[in-house]
């Protein structure tokens, strides 16, 4: 049996960032993931300058041979209404392809890796976690997304007791003819909110590639909502009329809706495994990166891997992302019909769509990089 100081389950941005951040500790780290890399990942795919700064990535260097679409504008509307377009002037975000971005982060993590290896068993033995009866370590990191087997091993998820966001998307390389007639512009992602405010759809062009999708807090009739949106976008010329392949699905927890324990004896959950996606936008990349950086710092300072020693991680997550709604006192709830009426009006406002939706909810410009 092979012994490690730390085993990370999940080689996505959270797991790879954590492994990279621990390289100066001298600890023996192993990353396990069920997929081979590079691999496709269901995600709209954008990162803010704050993420690149936290990761120490030079956008110019990263963009050599990889997709990096500068974003300067956003086109926002409610489905069935005209959209509002706002020009931010400077680059406020970047479009990336997850197959490239995730592989880049994993490649620079100098630890040992066991890819294309599903986690079939997690057992506790003599103070260590034993994975698949072959690898063991006193500290186990759950970084495997919403369905992370480490989260399942804690007994708190995933499960029907959790309210998840379900999303479907497709990303493909357009033909020259498709690119010529496509009305969507690379520097201007489009966000289209559902009329019942249960989710939003997007059209996001990245050079030759285009990403189209829709996510909802209530996955009831998700395919119907997606089909109607896609047809509307086709008719308006925003997307090509002939889409190749199937839409792929994924699920994640919003921070305010999650209730998974972040730490236990010898266990830390990071990223989507912990349910850290931003509540307003559903973005998971920045919370994944920041939770990994926080976890790395806590691990470096911990005297042992007991829940008590690891508890500062949970405290710092709450400090960084706020108190979850489930932990707050219930307050006045605005009726749904009034929400929709107000939202319909606000979606026509340049100030609201720019200052609130884009800069606050999606870009988190008031929050400095970690």
C-alpha positions as CSV (number, residue, x, y, z in Angstrom):
1,X,0.0,0.0,0.0
2,X,1.3,3.4,-1.0
3,X,1.5,6.1,1.7
4,X,1.0,9.9,1.2
5,X,0.7,12.8,3.5
6,X,-2.3,14.1,1.5
7,X,-4.7,12.6,-1.1
8,X,-6.7,15.0,-3.2
9,X,-9.8,13.5,-5.0
10,X,-10.5,15.6,-8.0
11,X,-8.0,17.2,-10.4
12,X,-10.0,20.2,-11.5
13,X,-9.1,23.8,-10.6
14,X,-9.6,23.3,-6.8
15,X,-7.6,20.1,-6.6
16,X,-4.8,21.2,-8.9
17,X,-4.5,24.7,-7.2
18,X,-4.3,23.1,-3.8
19,X,-1.6,20.6,-4.9
20,X,0.4,23.4,-6.5
21,X,0.1,25.6,-3.4
22,X,1.5,22.7,-1.2
23,X,4.6,22.1,-3.2
24,X,6.8,24.1,-0.8
25,X,5.8,22.0,2.2
26,X,7.7,18.9,1.4
27,X,4.5,16.8,1.8
28,X,3.9,13.9,-0.5
29,X,0.7,14.6,-2.3
30,X,-1.4,12.4,-4.6
31,X,-4.2,13.6,-6.9
32,X,-6.8,11.0,-8.0
33,X,-9.3,11.7,-10.8
34,X,-11.7,9.5,-12.7
35,X,-10.9,11.3,-16.0
36,X,-7.9,11.5,-18.2
37,X,-6.7,15.1,-18.9
38,X,-7.3,17.1,-20.9
39,X,-11.0,16.4,-20.7
40,X,-14.2,18.2,-21.5
41,X,-15.9,19.9,-18.7
42,X,-19.5,21.3,-18.7
43,X,-19.0,25.0,-17.9
44,X,-19.7,28.3,-19.6
45,X,-16.0,29.1,-19.0
46,X,-14.9,32.5,-18.0
47,X,-12.4,33.8,-15.4
48,X,-11.9,37.3,-14.0
49,X,-8.6,39.1,-13.8
50,X,-8.8,38.5,-10.0
51,X,-8.6,34.7,-10.6
52,X,-5.7,35.0,-12.9
53,X,-3.9,37.2,-10.3
54,X,-4.7,34.8,-7.5
55,X,-3.2,31.9,-9.6
56,X,-0.2,33.9,-10.6
57,X,-1.0,33.5,-14.3
58,X,0.2,36.0,-16.9
59,X,-2.7,36.3,-19.4
60,X,-0.3,37.0,-22.3
61,X,1.6,33.8,-21.6
62,X,-1.5,31.7,-21.0
63,X,-3.0,32.9,-24.3
64,X,-0.1,31.6,-26.4
65,X,-1.6,28.5,-28.0
66,X,-4.8,28.6,-25.8
67,X,-8.2,30.2,-26.1
68,X,-8.3,33.4,-24.1
69,X,-11.1,35.7,-25.1
70,X,-11.0,39.2,-23.6
71,X,-14.4,40.4,-22.4
72,X,-15.2,44.1,-22.4
73,X,-19.0,44.1,-22.7
74,X,-22.0,42.2,-21.5
75,X,-25.4,41.8,-23.2
76,X,-28.1,41.2,-20.6
77,X,-31.8,40.7,-20.8
78,X,-34.9,38.8,-19.7
79,X,-36.0,36.0,-22.1
80,X,-38.7,37.5,-24.2
81,X,-37.5,41.1,-23.8
82,X,-34.9,43.2,-25.6
83,X,-31.4,43.0,-24.2
84,X,-29.3,45.8,-22.7
85,X,-25.7,46.1,-23.7
86,X,-23.1,47.7,-21.4
87,X,-19.5,48.6,-22.4
88,X,-17.1,48.4,-19.5
89,X,-14.2,49.7,-21.6
90,X,-11.4,47.7,-20.0
91,X,-11.1,43.9,-20.0
92,X,-13.3,42.7,-17.1
93,X,-13.1,39.0,-17.7
94,X,-11.6,36.3,-20.0
95,X,-13.3,33.5,-21.9
96,X,-11.5,30.2,-21.5
97,X,-12.0,26.6,-22.5
98,X,-12.1,24.3,-19.5
99,X,-10.4,21.5,-21.4
100,X,-7.3,23.8,-21.8
101,X,-7.6,25.7,-18.5
102,X,-7.9,22.7,-16.2
103,X,-5.1,20.8,-18.0
104,X,-2.9,23.9,-17.6
105,X,-3.4,24.0,-13.9
106,X,-3.0,20.3,-13.5
107,X,0.3,20.2,-15.5
108,X,1.9,22.8,-13.3
109,X,1.1,20.8,-10.1
110,X,4.2,18.8,-9.5
111,X,2.7,16.1,-7.3
112,X,2.0,12.5,-8.2
113,X,-1.2,11.9,-10.2
114,X,-3.4,8.9,-10.6
115,X,-5.7,9.8,-13.5
116,X,-8.4,7.7,-15.2
117,X,-9.0,6.1,-11.8
118,X,-12.5,6.2,-10.3
119,X,-12.7,6.2,-6.5
120,X,-14.5,3.0,-5.7
121,X,-13.9,2.8,-1.9
122,X,-13.0,5.2,0.9
123,X,-12.3,3.5,4.3
124,X,-10.9,4.7,7.6
125,X,-8.0,2.6,9.1
126,X,-5.7,3.5,12.0
127,X,-6.1,7.2,11.6
128,X,-5.6,7.1,7.8
129,X,-8.0,7.3,4.8
130,X,-7.6,4.3,2.5
131,X,-8.6,4.8,-1.1
132,X,-9.4,1.8,-3.3
133,X,-7.5,-0.4,-0.8
134,X,-4.3,0.9,-2.4
135,X,-3.5,4.5,-1.4
136,X,-3.6,5.9,2.1
137,X,-3.1,9.3,3.8
138,X,-4.1,11.0,7.1
139,X,-5.6,13.9,5.2
140,X,-8.2,13.6,2.5
141,X,-9.3,16.5,0.3
142,X,-12.7,16.4,-1.5
143,X,-12.2,18.4,-4.7
144,X,-14.3,16.2,-7.1
145,X,-17.2,18.5,-7.8
146,X,-20.9,18.2,-6.8
147,X,-20.8,14.4,-6.9
148,X,-17.5,14.1,-5.1
149,X,-17.1,10.7,-3.4
150,X,-15.4,12.3,-0.4
151,X,-18.5,14.5,0.1
152,X,-20.6,11.3,-0.1
153,X,-18.3,9.6,2.4
154,X,-19.1,12.4,5.0
155,X,-22.8,11.4,4.8
156,X,-24.1,14.9,3.8
157,X,-24.3,14.7,0.1
158,X,-25.0,14.5,-2.7
159,X,-28.7,13.6,-2.2
160,X,-32.3,14.6,-2.7
161,X,-32.2,16.7,0.4
162,X,-30.1,19.2,-1.5
163,X,-31.5,21.9,-3.7
164,X,-29.2,22.0,-6.7
165,X,-28.8,24.0,-9.9
166,X,-29.1,21.8,-13.0
167,X,-27.5,23.1,-16.2
168,X,-27.1,21.9,-19.8
169,X,-24.6,23.3,-22.3
170,X,-22.8,22.7,-25.5
171,X,-19.5,24.1,-26.7
172,X,-18.2,23.5,-30.2
173,X,-15.9,25.0,-32.9
174,X,-17.9,26.9,-35.5
175,X,-17.3,26.4,-39.2
176,X,-16.1,29.5,-41.1
177,X,-19.7,29.9,-42.4
178,X,-21.2,29.6,-39.0
179,X,-18.8,32.1,-37.5
180,X,-19.5,34.6,-40.4
181,X,-23.3,34.7,-39.8
182,X,-23.3,34.3,-36.0
183,X,-24.5,37.6,-34.4
184,X,-22.9,36.9,-31.0
185,X,-19.6,38.7,-30.5
186,X,-16.6,37.3,-28.6
187,X,-16.0,40.2,-26.3
188,X,-19.7,40.4,-25.4
189,X,-21.2,37.4,-23.5
190,X,-25.0,37.3,-23.5
191,X,-26.9,36.5,-20.3
192,X,-30.7,35.9,-20.6
193,X,-32.6,35.5,-17.4
194,X,-35.7,33.2,-17.1
195,X,-38.9,35.1,-16.5
196,X,-39.6,33.2,-13.3
197,X,-36.1,34.2,-12.1
198,X,-35.2,30.5,-11.4
199,X,-32.2,30.6,-13.7
200,X,-30.6,32.1,-16.7
201,X,-29.2,31.1,-20.1
202,X,-26.1,32.3,-21.9
203,X,-24.5,32.6,-25.3
204,X,-20.7,33.0,-25.1
205,X,-18.4,33.1,-28.1
206,X,-14.7,32.5,-27.7
207,X,-12.9,33.0,-30.9
208,X,-13.8,30.1,-33.2
209,X,-15.8,28.4,-30.3
210,X,-19.2,29.1,-29.0
211,X,-20.8,28.0,-25.7
212,X,-24.6,27.9,-25.3
213,X,-26.4,26.8,-22.2
214,X,-29.1,27.2,-19.5
215,X,-29.2,26.5,-15.8
216,X,-32.0,26.6,-13.3
217,X,-32.4,26.3,-9.5
218,X,-35.5,24.2,-10.3
219,X,-34.6,21.6,-12.9
220,X,-38.3,21.0,-13.7
221,X,-38.7,21.0,-17.5
222,X,-35.1,22.1,-17.9
223,X,-35.0,20.7,-21.4
224,X,-38.1,22.5,-22.4
225,X,-36.7,25.8,-21.2
226,X,-33.5,25.1,-23.0
227,X,-35.2,24.1,-26.2
228,X,-37.3,27.3,-26.2
229,X,-34.3,29.5,-25.6
230,X,-32.2,27.9,-28.3
231,X,-35.0,28.3,-30.8
232,X,-35.3,32.0,-29.9
233,X,-31.6,32.5,-30.3
234,X,-31.5,30.7,-33.7
235,X,-34.4,32.8,-35.0
236,X,-32.6,36.0,-34.0
237,X,-29.3,34.9,-35.5
238,X,-27.5,35.0,-32.2
239,X,-26.3,31.4,-32.6
240,X,-25.9,29.0,-35.6
241,X,-29.0,27.3,-36.8
242,X,-27.3,23.9,-36.9
243,X,-25.9,22.9,-33.6
244,X,-23.7,19.7,-33.5
245,X,-23.8,17.2,-30.8
246,X,-25.9,16.9,-27.6
247,X,-26.2,19.3,-24.7
248,X,-24.3,18.0,-21.7
249,X,-25.6,18.3,-18.2
250,X,-24.1,19.0,-14.8
251,X,-25.2,20.0,-11.3
252,X,-23.9,22.2,-8.5
253,X,-24.8,23.7,-5.2
254,X,-25.2,27.4,-4.6
255,X,-23.4,28.7,-1.5
256,X,-26.6,29.9,0.2
257,X,-28.3,26.6,-0.4
258,X,-25.5,24.3,0.6
259,X,-25.2,22.7,4.0
260,X,-22.3,20.3,3.6
261,X,-19.7,20.2,6.4
262,X,-16.5,21.8,5.2
263,X,-14.2,19.9,7.6
264,X,-14.0,16.7,9.7
265,X,-11.3,14.7,11.2
266,X,-8.8,14.3,8.4
267,X,-11.1,15.8,5.7
268,X,-11.5,19.1,3.9
269,X,-14.0,19.9,1.1
270,X,-13.1,22.5,-1.5
271,X,-14.9,24.0,-4.5
272,X,-18.1,22.5,-5.8
273,X,-17.6,19.5,-3.4
274,X,-18.2,21.9,-0.6
275,X,-21.1,23.8,-2.4
276,X,-19.3,27.1,-2.8
277,X,-20.7,28.4,-6.1
278,X,-21.7,32.0,-6.0
279,X,-25.4,32.3,-5.3
280,X,-26.2,35.1,-7.8
281,X,-24.2,33.8,-10.8
282,X,-23.5,30.1,-10.1
283,X,-19.9,30.7,-10.9
284,X,-17.7,28.0,-9.4
285,X,-14.2,28.7,-10.7
286,X,-13.3,31.6,-8.4
287,X,-14.7,30.0,-5.3
288,X,-12.9,26.8,-6.2
289,X,-9.6,28.6,-6.6
290,X,-9.9,30.7,-3.4
291,X,-11.1,27.8,-1.3
292,X,-8.1,25.8,-2.4
293,X,-5.7,28.7,-1.5
294,X,-7.4,29.0,1.9
295,X,-7.2,25.3,2.5
296,X,-3.5,25.2,1.6
297,X,-2.7,28.0,4.1
298,X,-4.7,26.2,6.9
299,X,-3.0,22.9,6.2
300,X,0.4,24.6,6.4
301,X,-0.4,26.0,9.8
302,X,-2.2,23.0,11.3
303,X,-0.5,21.1,14.0
304,X,-2.4,17.9,13.1
305,X,-5.4,17.0,10.9
306,X,-8.1,16.8,13.5
307,X,-11.4,18.6,12.9
308,X,-10.4,21.1,15.6
309,X,-7.1,22.0,13.9
310,X,-8.8,22.2,10.5
311,X,-11.7,24.3,11.7
312,X,-10.0,27.7,10.7
313,X,-10.7,26.7,7.1
314,X,-14.5,26.8,7.7
315,X,-14.2,30.1,9.6
316,X,-12.2,31.7,6.8
317,X,-14.6,30.4,4.1
318,X,-17.4,32.1,6.0
319,X,-15.4,35.3,6.3
320,X,-14.6,35.3,2.6
321,X,-18.0,34.2,1.2
322,X,-20.3,35.4,4.0
323,X,-22.8,33.5,6.2
324,X,-24.9,31.0,4.4
325,X,-28.6,31.9,4.2
326,X,-29.4,28.6,6.0
327,X,-27.5,30.0,9.0
328,X,-29.3,33.3,9.0
329,X,-32.5,34.4,10.7
330,X,-35.5,34.3,8.3
331,X,-36.6,37.7,7.1
332,X,-39.4,39.2,5.0
333,X,-39.8,37.4,1.7
334,X,-40.8,39.4,-1.4
335,X,-43.8,37.7,-3.2
336,X,-42.8,35.9,-6.5
337,X,-45.2,38.0,-8.6
338,X,-43.6,41.2,-7.3
339,X,-40.1,39.9,-7.9
340,X,-40.9,39.2,-11.5
341,X,-42.5,42.6,-12.1
342,X,-39.6,44.4,-10.5
343,X,-37.1,42.3,-12.4
344,X,-38.7,42.9,-15.7
345,X,-38.3,46.6,-15.2
346,X,-34.7,46.4,-13.8
347,X,-33.6,44.3,-16.7
348,X,-34.2,47.3,-19.0
349,X,-31.9,49.5,-16.8
350,X,-28.3,50.1,-18.0
351,X,-27.4,51.0,-14.4
352,X,-28.8,47.9,-12.8
353,X,-27.6,45.4,-15.4
354,X,-24.1,46.9,-15.3
355,X,-23.6,47.8,-11.6
356,X,-25.5,45.0,-10.0
357,X,-25.8,42.0,-12.3
358,X,-22.4,42.3,-14.1
359,X,-20.0,44.1,-11.8
360,X,-21.4,42.8,-8.4
361,X,-23.0,39.4,-9.1
362,X,-20.9,38.1,-11.9
363,X,-17.6,39.8,-11.7
364,X,-17.4,40.5,-8.0
365,X,-15.3,43.6,-8.8
366,X,-15.6,44.9,-5.2
367,X,-13.9,41.8,-3.8
368,X,-10.1,42.0,-4.1
369,X,-8.2,38.9,-5.3
370,X,-7.1,36.5,-2.6
